[in-house]
Amino acid sequence: MQAGDLAMLGYNEVVQELSKYAHTERAKQALLDLKPSMNKNWMVQSMNEIEEAIAILQQSASVPIHTVDELTTMLKQAAKGIFIRADQMERVLSFLDHCRKLSSFMKKQEWRAPIISSFVYSVEEFSELEAQINKAIRHGQVDDYASKDLSYLRRQKGVLTDRLKGRITQMAKGSKYATFLQERTVTERSGHYVLAVKKEYRHKVKGTILDQSASGATLFIEPAELGGIQEEINLLQLSEQAEVERILFEVTAAIMEREHAIKTAIEVMYNYDLIFAKAKYCREINGTKPRFSDQHKIRLVDARHPALGANAVPLSVTFGQHDHALVITGPNTGGKTVTIKTIGLLTVMAQSGLLIPAEHGSELTIFQHVFVDIGDGQSIVDNLSTFSSRLVSIIDILQQANDHSLVLLDELGSGTDPGEGMGLAIAILKQLFNKGATILATTHYSEVKSFADQAEGFINAAMAFDLDTLKPTYQLLLGETGQSQAFEIALKLGLHPALIEQAHILTYGDQGDYHSRCSELELKSESFARQVATNRYAGKKKRKAADQVALFSQGDNVTIQATDETAIVYQGPDQLGNYIVQVKGEKLSINHKRLKLTIAAEELYPPGYDFDIIFKSKAYRKIKKDQGRKYLEDVWLEDED
């Protein structure tokens, strides 16, 4: 999949956020480089590992994962013949200690996470190596007792250092140099004990000048009388350094003897860092594991775009089993683009082995390509217009797309003459469909909506819009055709309905009734009064048309085709052919075109059956029964519709 397509979906933001949960730089980079795969087994394995890691995190927020970047560098350094420094040995010890803790921790999680807990069985025991390092290193330094020779050398150096310090202290406090000293205290410069001598008496005190004060008035001199002792100390220091290096080479050699085992442990630690980073991110987005369809089916249940989090309106959509192209219509800012981006992003997230922010029961298809044409790709360098730049992108998609491609097209055909843009849009959709691609497209063209409504394999969907608040609801309605809502918004804002009706005729070629949608106060105006007769006739005509779609009766068992849910017909149809159906105790308005008869009521219920048993609450039925028998004071039967 192309990097540009992934970027337009928001995939880069996902991996950026994901990488923040990793401890090691290597794991961070691996997560930043994570790309979608077509290997179903790898995806399922990755998701299973993440689910197990989440189960562990729910019980324990702290997992003993250690950084491995420095240790890898140390092993490379040792392989070149350079010993590992004493301060670096501390980090080796810390890693080995974490290996032991991680093994113990994961073995206790075996019943909860059988897959990922098995990884620690590759980590060997390092207790002997830890003991050897602990014997030689203490607090980031080679210990005095790391060897007998080192212990002897440091004792001797200590004795001579004490003797040297005693001699120079006597000199500072004695009368021999009292006149020449700036102060009668012993200080240390560059590891040597010195006297603070006044500058003018420089030649009165024999020795080596090691430093001077900021003003230059005081010189710090190591007396020549101490030269012999200092030389002995210097020799001991050289011997000590040689012994320290010998010990470090010895310990480094012991570490390199276990190099293979340590590298294996590093890999295990690195893999755990990856898995738990993914788990923390997927838990943050409330991710679940989708199923993978072999029939190009896409089913998302209450899906959310990761970037929107809790603010996202849940998206539920099912298509692809019979229809391979979904055309989404609706007003601007209604959520069309977010909808196709969400479907595309969740697809590539799943193919990257990540859980997706959707409810259980979601199902996705594995695609070889995900092609995206969203937004303005105008190029200043190539002097391409918006339309031209997008057309170049679409031509590239047409050349590469096949029956394993998911194609996302936003506002297809826009940016040019509406008539020509509409024609291109339909032609492009046909060609992509003929190549077997799965298509998600958004459009404002009414001709494209009509084409999708009639073409085999295409299905329309609309983004719902609340005309009362003039705001989109961001809900996707499958099987329905949405409008730009420009006419409804204009009516709501006060534009005369006669003007809107003229615009409707020019746009759609038929009569639109906007007068009947106005308030009673507006209907009293002189301009509206002239239209009353026409409106009544149009209303009768619509009611007559509604009578012709009365396909279902109360109690009929029907299937909502867009979601495959079973429902029971309660009321309908209205003037637009909509029925009230009951689904899991909730009443919904569904157009007759979206309903399919499963079992007629007459086959399910005896004649005269009381449907209140199905559609009304027990309390409602009791009050109705009691009122039928006698008068009940202060008791009202409220309609539950």
DRENKOLDREN-17039 format. One record per residue (C-alpha): residue in three letters; x, y, z. Coordinates in Angstrom, 1 decimal. Example, Ala and Ser with C-alpha at 12.3 -4.5 7.8 and 13.67 -1.06 7.14 Angstrom:
2
REC  residu      px      py      pz
REC     ala    12.3    -4.5     7.8
REC     ser    13.7    -1.1     7.1
This chain:
641
REC  residu      px      py      pz
REC     met     0.0     0.0     0.0
REC     gln     1.2     3.4    -0.9
REC     ala     2.5     5.8     1.8
REC     gly     0.4     8.7     0.4
REC     asp    -2.8     6.7     0.7
REC     leu    -2.0     5.6     4.2
REC     ala    -1.3     9.2     5.2
REC     met    -4.6    10.5     3.8
REC     leu    -6.4     7.9     6.0
REC     gly    -4.7     9.1     9.1
REC     tyr    -2.6     5.9     9.5
REC     asn     0.6     7.9    10.3
REC     glu    -1.1     9.5    13.3
REC     val    -2.0     6.0    14.5
REC     val     1.5     4.6    14.4
REC     gln     2.9     7.8    15.9
REC     glu     0.6     7.5    18.9
REC     leu     1.3     3.7    19.0
REC     ser     5.1     4.3    19.2
REC     lys     4.7     6.4    22.3
REC     tyr     3.8     3.3    24.4
REC     ala     7.1     1.5    23.6
REC     his    10.1     1.6    26.0
REC     thr    13.0     0.8    23.6
REC     glu    14.0     3.0    20.7
REC     arg    14.1    -0.2    18.5
REC     ala    10.5    -0.9    19.3
REC     lys     9.5     2.7    18.7
REC     gln    11.0     2.6    15.3
REC     ala     9.5    -0.7    14.4
REC     leu     6.1     0.6    15.3
REC     leu     6.6     3.7    13.2
REC     asp     7.6     1.4    10.3
REC     leu     4.6    -0.9    10.8
REC     lys     2.7    -1.5     7.5
REC     pro    -0.4    -3.4     6.5
REC     ser     0.0    -7.0     5.5
REC     met    -2.0    -9.6     3.5
REC     asn    -0.9   -12.5     5.7
REC     lys    -4.1   -13.5     7.5
REC     asn    -2.3   -15.9     9.9
REC     trp     0.1   -13.1    11.0
REC     met    -2.8   -10.7    11.5
REC     val    -4.8   -13.1    13.6
REC     gln    -1.7   -14.1    15.6
REC     ser    -0.8   -10.4    16.3
REC     met    -4.4    -9.7    17.4
REC     asn    -4.4   -12.8    19.7
REC     glu    -1.2   -11.6    21.3
REC     ile    -2.6    -8.2    21.8
REC     glu    -5.8    -9.5    23.4
REC     glu    -3.7   -11.6    25.8
REC     ala    -1.5    -8.6    26.7
REC     ile    -4.6    -6.5    27.4
REC     ala    -5.8    -9.3    29.7
REC     ile    -2.5    -9.1    31.6
REC     leu    -2.6    -5.2    31.7
REC     gln    -6.1    -5.3    33.3
REC     gln    -4.6    -7.2    36.2
REC     ser    -1.1    -5.6    36.4
REC     ala    -0.2    -2.2    35.0
REC     ser     3.5    -2.9    35.5
REC     val     5.3    -5.3    33.2
REC     pro     9.1    -5.7    33.9
REC     ile    10.3    -4.7    30.4
REC     his    13.9    -3.3    30.2
REC     thr    15.4    -1.2    27.5
REC     val    17.7    -3.1    25.2
REC     asp    19.3    -0.4    23.0
REC     glu    22.4     0.2    25.2
REC     leu    22.9    -3.5    25.8
REC     thr    23.0    -4.2    22.0
REC     thr    25.6    -1.5    21.6
REC     met    27.7    -3.0    24.5
REC     leu    27.7    -6.4    22.8
REC     lys    28.9    -4.9    19.5
REC     gln    31.6    -3.1    21.4
REC     ala    32.7    -6.3    23.2
REC     ala    32.7    -8.2    19.9
REC     lys    35.4    -5.7    18.6
REC     gly    37.7    -6.6    21.6
REC     ile    36.8    -3.5    23.7
REC     phe    35.9    -4.4    27.4
REC     ile    32.6    -3.3    28.8
REC     arg    33.1    -0.5    31.4
REC     ala    32.3    -0.9    35.0
REC     asp    29.4     1.6    34.9
REC     gln    28.0    -0.2    31.8
REC     met    28.2    -3.5    33.8
REC     glu    25.5    -2.1    36.1
REC     arg    23.1    -1.8    33.1
REC     val    24.0    -5.4    32.1
REC     leu    23.1    -6.5    35.6
REC     ser    19.9    -4.6    35.5
REC     phe    18.9    -6.3    32.2
REC     leu    19.7    -9.7    33.5
REC     asp    17.7    -9.0    36.7
REC     his    14.7    -7.9    34.5
REC     cys    15.0   -11.1    32.5
REC     arg    14.6   -13.1    35.7
REC     lys    11.7   -11.0    36.8
REC     leu    10.0   -11.1    33.4
REC     ser    10.3   -14.9    33.2
REC     ser     8.8   -15.2    36.7
REC     phe     6.0   -12.7    35.9
REC     met     5.0   -14.2    32.5
REC     lys     5.0   -17.8    33.9
REC     lys     2.4   -16.8    36.4
REC     gln     0.3   -15.4    33.6
REC     glu     0.3   -18.7    31.6
REC     trp    -3.3   -19.5    32.3
REC     arg    -4.4   -16.0    31.2
REC     ala    -2.0   -15.6    28.3
REC     pro    -0.8   -19.0    27.0
REC     ile     0.6   -17.7    23.7
REC     ile     2.7   -14.8    24.8
REC     ser     3.7   -16.3    28.2
REC     ser     5.4   -19.1    26.2
REC     phe     8.0   -16.7    24.8
REC     val     9.9   -16.5    28.1
REC     tyr    10.8   -20.2    27.9
REC     ser    13.4   -19.0    25.3
REC     val    15.1   -16.9    28.0
REC     glu    17.9   -18.9    29.7
REC     glu    19.0   -18.7    33.4
REC     phe    21.7   -16.1    34.0
REC     ser    22.2   -16.5    37.8
REC     glu    25.9   -17.6    37.5
REC     leu    26.8   -14.7    35.2
REC     glu    25.0   -12.3    37.6
REC     ala    27.0   -13.6    40.5
REC     gln    30.3   -13.2    38.6
REC     ile    29.4    -9.6    37.7
REC     asn    28.2    -8.8    41.2
REC     lys    31.5   -10.2    42.6
REC     ala    33.5    -7.9    40.4
REC     ile    31.4    -4.7    40.2
REC     arg    29.9    -2.6    43.0
REC     his    28.2     0.7    42.6
REC     gly    29.5     1.2    39.1
REC     gln    33.1     0.5    40.0
REC     val    35.4    -2.5    40.1
REC     asp    35.2    -3.8    43.7
REC     asp    38.3    -3.8    45.9
REC     tyr    37.9    -7.5    46.4
REC     ala    37.4    -8.4    42.7
REC     ser    40.9   -10.0    42.9
REC     lys    43.6   -10.5    45.5
REC     asp    46.1    -8.4    43.5
REC     leu    43.7    -5.5    43.2
REC     ser    42.9    -5.7    46.9
REC     tyr    46.7    -5.5    47.7
REC     leu    47.4    -2.7    45.3
REC     arg    44.6    -0.5    46.7
REC     arg    45.6    -1.2    50.3
REC     gln    49.2    -0.2    49.5
REC     lys    48.1     2.9    47.7
REC     gly    45.9     3.8    50.6
REC     val    48.9     3.5    53.1
REC     leu    51.1     5.6    50.9
REC     thr    48.4     8.2    50.4
REC     asp    47.8     8.5    54.1
REC     arg    51.6     8.9    54.7
REC     leu    51.8    11.5    52.0
REC     lys    48.8    13.4    53.4
REC     gly    50.4    13.3    56.9
REC     arg    53.7    14.7    55.7
REC     ile    52.2    17.6    53.8
REC     thr    49.9    18.4    56.7
REC     gln    53.0    18.7    59.0
REC     met    54.6    21.0    56.5
REC     ala    51.6    23.3    56.3
REC     lys    51.3    23.6    60.1
REC     gly    55.1    23.8    60.8
REC     ser    57.1    27.0    61.0
REC     lys    59.4    26.3    58.1
REC     tyr    56.9    27.5    55.5
REC     ala    54.6    29.5    57.7
REC     thr    55.7    32.9    56.3
REC     phe    55.3    31.8    52.7
REC     leu    51.8    30.3    52.8
REC     gln    48.6    32.1    51.9
REC     glu    46.7    29.7    54.2
REC     arg    47.8    26.8    56.4
REC     thr    45.6    24.2    55.0
REC     val    46.2    21.3    52.5
REC     thr    44.3    21.2    49.3
REC     glu    44.2    18.8    46.4
REC     arg    44.8    19.5    42.7
REC     ser    44.7    16.9    39.9
REC     gly    45.0    14.1    42.5
REC     his    48.0    15.6    44.2
REC     tyr    48.3    17.3    47.6
REC     val    49.6    20.9    47.4
REC     leu    50.4    23.9    49.6
REC     ala    48.9    27.4    49.0
REC     val    52.0    29.5    48.5
REC     lys    52.1    33.3    48.1
REC     lys    53.2    34.2    44.6
REC     glu    56.1    36.4    45.7
REC     tyr    57.6    33.4    47.6
REC     arg    57.5    31.1    44.7
REC     his    61.2    30.3    44.9
REC     lys    61.2    29.8    48.6
REC     val    59.2    26.5    48.2
REC     lys    60.8    23.9    46.0
REC     gly    58.3    21.8    44.0
REC     thr    55.9    21.6    41.1
REC     ile    53.3    24.3    40.4
REC     leu    50.0    22.5    39.7
REC     asp    47.5    25.4    39.7
REC     gln    47.0    29.0    40.7
REC     ser    44.1    31.1    42.1
REC     ala    41.8    33.2    40.0
REC     ser    43.6    36.4    41.0
REC     gly    47.0    34.9    40.5
REC     ala    48.1    35.8    44.0
REC     thr    48.3    32.2    45.2
REC     leu    50.2    29.3    43.6
REC     phe    49.4    25.7    44.5
REC     ile    52.7    23.8    44.8
REC     glu    53.4    20.1    45.3
REC     pro    56.6    20.2    47.5
REC     ala    59.6    18.4    46.1
REC     glu    60.1    16.6    49.4
REC     leu    57.0    14.5    48.6
REC     gly    58.2    13.5    45.2
REC     gly    59.4    10.0    46.2
REC     ile    56.1     9.0    47.9
REC     gln    54.1    10.4    45.0
REC     glu    56.1     8.4    42.5
REC     glu    55.4     5.2    44.4
REC     ile    51.7     6.1    44.4
REC     asn    51.8     6.7    40.7
REC     leu    53.3     3.3    40.1
REC     leu    50.7     1.7    42.2
REC     gln    48.0     3.5    40.3
REC     leu    49.3     2.2    37.0
REC     ser    49.3    -1.3    38.3
REC     glu    45.8    -0.9    39.7
REC     gln    44.5     0.4    36.4
REC     ala    46.1    -2.6    34.6
REC     glu    44.4    -5.0    37.1
REC     val    41.1    -3.3    36.7
REC     glu    41.2    -3.6    33.0
REC     arg    42.2    -7.3    33.3
REC     ile    39.2    -7.9    35.5
REC     leu    36.8    -6.0    33.1
REC     phe    38.2    -8.0    30.2
REC     glu    37.6   -11.2    32.2
REC     val    34.0   -10.3    33.0
REC     thr    33.4    -9.1    29.4
REC     ala    34.6   -12.5    28.2
REC     ala    32.2   -14.2    30.5
REC     ile    29.3   -12.1    29.1
REC     met    30.4   -12.9    25.6
REC     glu    30.3   -16.6    26.4
REC     arg    26.6   -16.2    26.9
REC     glu    26.2   -13.8    23.9
REC     his    23.7   -16.0    22.0
REC     ala    21.6   -16.5    25.1
REC     ile    21.7   -12.7    25.9
REC     lys    20.8   -11.8    22.3
REC     thr    17.8   -14.2    22.5
REC     ala    16.7   -12.6    25.7
REC     ile    17.0    -9.2    24.0
REC     glu    14.8   -10.4    21.2
REC     val    12.2   -11.7    23.7
REC     met    12.3    -8.4    25.6
REC     tyr    12.0    -6.4    22.4
REC     asn     9.0    -8.5    21.3
REC     tyr     7.3    -8.0    24.6
REC     asp     7.9    -4.3    24.3
REC     leu     6.1    -4.3    20.9
REC     ile     3.2    -6.5    22.1
REC     phe     2.5    -4.5    25.2
REC     ala     2.9    -1.2    23.4
REC     lys     0.2    -2.3    20.9
REC     ala    -1.9    -3.6    23.8
REC     lys    -1.8    -0.3    25.7
REC     tyr    -2.8     1.6    22.5
REC     cys    -5.6    -0.8    21.6
REC     arg    -6.9    -0.8    25.2
REC     glu    -6.9     3.0    25.0
REC     ile    -9.1     3.0    21.9
REC     asn   -11.3     0.2    23.2
REC     gly   -10.2    -2.1    20.3
REC     thr   -11.7    -5.4    19.5
REC     lys   -10.7    -8.2    17.1
REC     pro   -12.6    -8.3    13.9
REC     arg   -13.3   -11.4    11.8
REC     phe   -11.9   -11.6     8.3
REC     ser   -14.3   -12.3     5.4
REC     asp   -13.5   -14.3     2.3
REC     gln   -16.4   -12.7     0.5
REC     his   -15.5    -9.0     0.4
REC     lys   -17.9    -8.3     3.2
REC     ile   -17.4    -5.3     5.4
REC     arg   -19.4    -5.1     8.6
REC     leu   -18.6    -2.5    11.3
REC     val   -20.6    -2.4    14.5
REC     asp   -20.4     1.0    16.3
REC     ala   -17.0     1.8    14.8
REC     arg   -15.2     5.0    15.7
REC     his   -12.3     6.9    14.1
REC     pro    -9.3     6.6    16.5
REC     ala    -8.6    10.3    16.3
REC     leu   -12.1    11.3    17.4
REC     gly   -12.2     8.9    20.4
REC     ala   -15.2     9.4    22.6
REC     asn   -16.4    12.3    20.5
REC     ala   -17.1    10.0    17.5
REC     val   -20.6     9.1    16.6
REC     pro   -20.6     5.3    16.3
REC     leu   -20.7     4.1    12.7
REC     ser   -22.5     0.8    11.8
REC     val   -22.4    -0.4     8.2
REC     thr   -22.8    -3.7     6.5
REC     phe   -22.1    -4.2     2.8
REC     gly   -20.0    -6.1     0.3
REC     gln   -21.6    -9.5     0.4
REC     his   -24.0    -8.7    -2.4
REC     asp   -23.1    -5.0    -3.1
REC     his   -19.5    -4.1    -3.8
REC     ala   -20.0    -0.3    -4.2
REC     leu   -21.4     2.1    -1.6
REC     val   -22.3     5.6    -2.7
REC     ile   -22.8     8.0     0.2
REC     thr   -24.7    11.3    -0.1
REC     gly   -25.6    14.0     2.3
REC     pro   -24.8    17.6     3.2
REC     asn   -21.4    19.1     3.6
REC     thr   -19.8    18.6     7.0
REC     gly   -22.3    15.8     7.4
REC     gly   -19.6    13.1     8.0
REC     lys   -19.4    11.5     4.5
REC     thr   -15.6    11.9     4.3
REC     val   -15.1    10.8     8.0
REC     thr   -17.2     7.7     7.2
REC     ile   -15.1     6.5     4.3
REC     lys   -11.9     7.4     6.1
REC     thr   -13.0     5.4     9.1
REC     ile   -13.8     2.3     7.1
REC     gly   -10.4     2.6     5.2
REC     leu    -8.4     3.3     8.3
REC     leu    -9.9     0.4    10.3
REC     thr    -9.2    -1.9     7.4
REC     val    -5.5    -1.0     7.3
REC     met    -5.2    -1.1    11.1
REC     ala    -6.6    -4.6    11.1
REC     gln    -4.2    -5.6     8.3
REC     ser    -1.4    -4.2    10.5
REC     gly    -2.4    -6.7    13.2
REC     leu    -4.1    -4.1    15.4
REC     leu    -7.4    -4.3    17.2
REC     ile    -9.9    -1.8    15.8
REC     pro   -12.2     0.6    17.7
REC     ala   -15.5    -1.1    17.0
REC     glu   -17.8    -3.5    18.9
REC     his   -17.5    -7.3    18.7
REC     gly   -19.0    -8.8    15.6
REC     ser   -17.3    -6.5    13.2
REC     glu   -16.0    -8.1    10.0
REC     leu   -13.4    -6.9     7.4
REC     thr   -11.9    -8.0     4.1
REC     ile    -8.2    -8.3     3.4
REC     phe    -7.2    -6.1     0.5
REC     gln    -4.1    -6.0    -1.5
REC     his    -4.4    -2.3    -2.2
REC     val    -6.3     0.6    -0.5
REC     phe    -6.5     3.5    -2.9
REC     val    -7.5     6.9    -1.6
REC     asp    -8.5    10.1    -3.4
REC     ile    -9.6    12.6    -0.8
REC     gly    -9.1    16.3    -0.6
REC     asp    -7.2    18.9    -2.7
REC     gly    -4.1    17.5    -4.2
REC     gln    -3.2    20.6    -6.2
REC     ser     0.4    20.8    -7.2
REC     ile     2.0    24.3    -7.5
REC     val     5.2    22.8    -9.0
REC     asp     3.4    20.9   -11.8
REC     asn     0.9    23.7   -12.3
REC     leu    -2.1    21.3   -11.9
REC     ser    -5.5    22.5   -11.0
REC     thr    -7.5    20.8    -8.3
REC     phe    -9.5    18.8   -10.8
REC     ser    -6.5    17.9   -12.9
REC     ser    -4.4    16.7    -9.9
REC     arg    -7.3    14.6    -8.6
REC     leu    -7.9    13.2   -12.1
REC     val    -4.2    12.2   -12.3
REC     ser    -4.6    10.3    -9.0
REC     ile    -7.8     8.6   -10.3
REC     ile    -6.1     7.5   -13.5
REC     asp    -3.4     5.9   -11.5
REC     ile    -6.1     4.1    -9.4
REC     leu    -7.9     2.9   -12.5
REC     gln    -4.6     1.4   -13.8
REC     gln    -3.8    -0.5   -10.7
REC     ala    -7.1    -1.5    -9.1
REC     asn    -8.2    -5.1    -9.2
REC     asp   -10.6    -7.4    -7.4
REC     his    -8.5    -7.2    -4.2
REC     ser    -8.6    -3.4    -4.0
REC     leu   -10.5    -1.0    -1.7
REC     val   -11.1     2.3    -3.4
REC     leu   -12.1     5.4    -1.4
REC     leu   -13.3     8.4    -3.5
REC     asp   -14.4    11.6    -2.0
REC     glu   -16.6    14.0    -4.0
REC     leu   -15.9    12.1    -7.2
REC     gly   -16.1    14.4   -10.3
REC     ser   -16.1    17.7    -8.4
REC     gly   -14.0    20.7    -9.5
REC     thr   -15.2    20.9   -13.0
REC     asp   -18.4    21.5   -15.1
REC     pro   -21.2    19.7   -13.1
REC     gly   -22.6    17.9   -16.2
REC     glu   -19.2    16.6   -17.3
REC     gly   -18.1    15.9   -13.8
REC     met   -21.2    13.8   -13.2
REC     gly   -20.6    11.8   -16.4
REC     leu   -17.0    11.2   -15.5
REC     ala   -18.0    10.1   -12.0
REC     ile   -20.4     7.5   -13.3
REC     ala   -18.0     6.2   -15.9
REC     ile   -15.2     5.9   -13.3
REC     leu   -17.5     4.0   -10.9
REC     lys   -18.5     1.6   -13.6
REC     gln   -14.9     0.9   -14.6
REC     leu   -13.8     0.3   -11.1
REC     phe   -16.8    -2.0   -10.4
REC     asn   -16.1    -3.9   -13.6
REC     lys   -12.5    -4.5   -12.4
REC     gly   -14.0    -6.0    -9.2
REC     ala   -12.8    -3.3    -6.8
REC     thr   -14.7    -2.6    -3.6
REC     ile   -15.8     1.0    -3.8
REC     leu   -16.7     3.7    -1.2
REC     ala   -17.6     7.0    -2.8
REC     thr   -19.2    10.2    -1.7
REC     thr   -21.1    12.6    -4.1
REC     his   -23.5    15.4    -4.4
REC     tyr   -24.6    14.6    -7.9
REC     ser   -28.2    13.5    -8.0
REC     glu   -27.5    11.5   -11.3
REC     val   -24.8     9.5    -9.4
REC     lys   -27.4     8.7    -6.7
REC     ser   -29.9     7.6    -9.3
REC     phe   -27.3     5.5   -11.0
REC     ala   -26.3     3.8    -7.8
REC     asp   -30.0     3.2    -7.0
REC     gln   -30.5     1.3   -10.3
REC     ala   -27.2    -0.4   -11.0
REC     glu   -26.6    -3.9    -9.9
REC     gly   -24.0    -4.2    -7.1
REC     phe   -24.3    -0.6    -6.0
REC     ile   -26.1     0.6    -2.9
REC     asn   -26.9     4.1    -1.7
REC     ala   -26.4     5.4     1.8
REC     ala   -27.2     8.8     3.3
REC     met   -25.8    10.9     6.2
REC     ala   -28.7    11.9     8.4
REC     phe   -29.4    15.6     9.0
REC     asp   -31.5    17.2    11.7
REC     leu   -33.5    20.0    10.1
REC     asp   -34.7    21.3    13.4
REC     thr   -31.2    22.1    14.6
REC     leu   -29.7    22.5    11.0
REC     lys   -27.0    20.2    12.2
REC     pro   -25.8    16.8    10.9
REC     thr   -26.2    13.7    13.1
REC     tyr   -23.2    11.9    11.5
REC     gln   -25.3     8.7    11.3
REC     leu   -25.1     6.6     8.2
REC     leu   -28.4     5.3     6.8
REC     leu   -27.9     2.4     4.4
REC     gly   -30.3     2.0     1.5
REC     glu   -31.4     5.7     1.6
REC     thr   -30.5     8.6    -0.7
REC     gly   -29.5    11.8     1.0
REC     gln   -29.8    15.3    -0.2
REC     ser   -27.5    18.2     0.2
REC     gln   -30.3    19.7     2.3
REC     ala   -29.7    23.1     0.7
REC     phe   -33.5    23.5    -0.1
REC     glu   -34.5    22.4     3.4
REC     ile   -32.0    24.7     5.0
REC     ala   -33.1    27.6     2.8
REC     leu   -36.7    27.0     3.8
REC     lys   -35.8    26.8     7.5
REC     leu   -33.9    30.1     7.2
REC     gly   -36.9    31.9     5.6
REC     leu   -36.5    31.7     1.8
REC     his   -39.9    31.8     0.1
REC     pro   -41.1    28.3    -0.7
REC     ala   -42.2    29.3    -4.2
REC     leu   -38.6    30.1    -5.0
REC     ile   -37.4    26.9    -3.6
REC     glu   -40.0    24.9    -5.6
REC     gln   -38.7    26.6    -8.7
REC     ala   -35.2    25.6    -7.8
REC     his   -36.3    22.1    -7.1
REC     ile   -37.9    21.8   -10.6
REC     leu   -34.8    23.1   -12.3
REC     thr   -32.6    20.7   -10.3
REC     tyr   -34.7    17.5   -10.3
REC     gly   -37.2    18.0   -13.1
REC     asp   -40.3    17.4   -10.9
REC     gln   -42.5    19.3    -8.5
REC     gly   -41.4    19.7    -4.9
REC     asp   -43.8    20.6    -2.1
REC     tyr   -42.3    23.1     0.3
REC     his   -45.4    25.1     1.3
REC     ser   -46.8    22.4     3.4
REC     arg   -43.6    22.4     5.5
REC     cys   -44.1    25.9     6.7
REC     ser   -45.7    26.9    10.0
REC     glu   -49.4    27.9    10.3
REC     leu   -48.4    31.5    10.8
REC     glu   -46.6    31.5     7.5
REC     leu   -49.5    29.8     5.8
REC     lys   -51.7    32.8     6.6
REC     ser   -49.7    35.1     4.4
REC     glu   -51.2    36.3     1.1
REC     ser   -48.5    34.7    -1.0
REC     phe   -49.1    31.3     0.6
REC     ala   -52.9    31.4     0.4
REC     arg   -52.7    31.3    -3.4
REC     gln   -51.0    27.9    -3.2
REC     val   -53.4    26.1    -0.7
REC     ala   -55.4    24.4    -3.4
REC     thr   -52.4    23.2    -5.2
REC     asn   -50.9    21.9    -2.0
REC     arg   -54.0    20.0    -1.1
REC     tyr   -54.0    18.4    -4.5
REC     ala   -50.3    17.5    -4.2
REC     gly   -51.1    16.0    -0.7
REC     lys   -53.9    13.8    -2.0
REC     lys   -51.6    12.7    -4.9
REC     lys   -48.9    11.7    -2.4
REC     arg   -51.4     9.9    -0.1
REC     lys   -52.7     8.0    -3.1
REC     ala   -49.1     7.0    -4.0
REC     ala   -48.6     5.9    -0.4
REC     asp   -51.6     3.7    -0.6
REC     gln   -49.9     1.9    -3.5
REC     val   -46.9     0.9    -1.3
REC     ala   -49.0    -0.6     1.5
REC     leu   -47.2    -3.9     1.2
REC     phe   -47.1    -4.9     4.9
REC     ser   -49.6    -5.4     7.7
REC     gln   -49.4    -5.0    11.4
REC     gly   -47.7    -8.0    12.9
REC     asp   -45.8    -9.0     9.7
REC     asn   -42.3   -10.4    10.4
REC     val   -39.9    -8.5     8.2
REC     thr   -36.1    -8.2     7.6
REC     ile   -34.3    -4.9     7.5
REC     gln   -32.1    -5.5     4.4
REC     ala   -29.3    -3.1     5.3
REC     thr   -28.6    -4.7     8.7
REC     asp   -30.1    -8.2     8.4
REC     glu   -32.1    -7.5    11.6
REC     thr   -35.5    -9.1    12.2
REC     ala   -38.4    -6.7    13.0
REC     ile   -42.2    -6.6    13.4
REC     val   -44.4    -4.2    11.6
REC     tyr   -46.3    -1.9    13.9
REC     gln   -47.8     1.0    11.8
REC     gly   -47.6     2.3     8.3
REC     pro   -47.1     3.3     5.7
REC     asp   -47.1     7.1     5.8
REC     gln   -47.1     9.4     2.8
REC     leu   -43.5     8.6     2.0
REC     gly   -44.0     4.8     2.3
REC     asn   -42.3     4.6     5.7
REC     tyr   -43.3     2.0     8.3
REC     ile   -42.9     2.0    12.1
REC     val   -41.3    -1.4    13.0
REC     gln   -40.2    -2.8    16.3
REC     val   -36.7    -4.1    16.7
REC     lys   -35.6    -5.5    20.1
REC     gly   -38.2    -3.4    21.9
REC     glu   -37.3    -0.2    20.0
REC     lys   -39.6     1.4    17.4
REC     leu   -37.9     2.7    14.2
REC     ser   -39.1     4.4    11.0
REC     ile   -38.0     2.4     8.0
REC     asn   -38.8     2.9     4.3
REC     his   -40.7     0.1     2.6
REC     lys   -37.9    -0.3     0.1
REC     arg   -35.6    -1.4     2.9
REC     leu   -37.9    -4.1     4.2
REC     lys   -38.4    -7.6     3.1
REC     leu   -41.4    -9.8     4.2
REC     thr   -40.2   -12.9     6.1
REC     ile   -43.5   -14.3     7.6
REC     ala   -46.9   -12.8     7.2
REC     ala   -48.9   -11.9    10.4
REC     glu   -51.7   -14.2     9.3
REC     glu   -49.3   -17.2     9.4
REC     leu   -48.1   -16.3    12.9
REC     tyr   -51.2   -15.1    14.8
REC     pro   -54.8   -16.3    15.1
REC     pro   -57.6   -14.0    13.9
REC     gly   -58.4   -11.1    16.3
REC     tyr   -55.0   -11.4    18.0
REC     asp   -54.3    -8.4    20.4
REC     phe   -51.1    -6.9    19.1
REC     asp   -50.9    -4.7    22.2
REC     ile   -49.2    -7.8    23.8
REC     ile   -46.3    -7.2    21.4
REC     phe   -46.1    -3.5    21.1
REC     lys   -47.4    -2.2    24.4
REC     ser   -46.1    -2.4    27.9
REC     lys   -47.7    -4.5    30.6
REC     ala   -48.7    -1.4    32.6
REC     tyr   -50.3     0.1    29.5
REC     arg   -52.4    -3.0    28.9
REC     lys   -53.5    -3.2    32.5
REC     ile   -54.8     0.4    32.5
REC     lys   -56.5    -0.1    29.2
REC     lys   -58.2    -3.2    30.5
REC     asp   -59.3    -1.6    33.8
REC     gln   -60.7     1.5    31.9
REC     gly   -62.7    -0.9    29.7
REC     arg   -64.3    -2.3    32.8
REC     lys   -65.0     0.8    34.8
REC     tyr   -64.2     4.5    35.2
REC     leu   -60.9     5.3    36.9
REC     glu   -60.5     8.7    38.4
REC     asp   -57.2    10.6    37.8
REC     val   -55.9     7.8    35.6
REC     trp   -55.0     8.5    32.0
REC     leu   -53.9     6.2    29.2
REC     glu   -50.9     7.7    27.6
REC     asp   -50.0     6.6    24.1
REC     glu   -46.7     4.8    24.0
REC     asp   -46.0     5.4    20.3
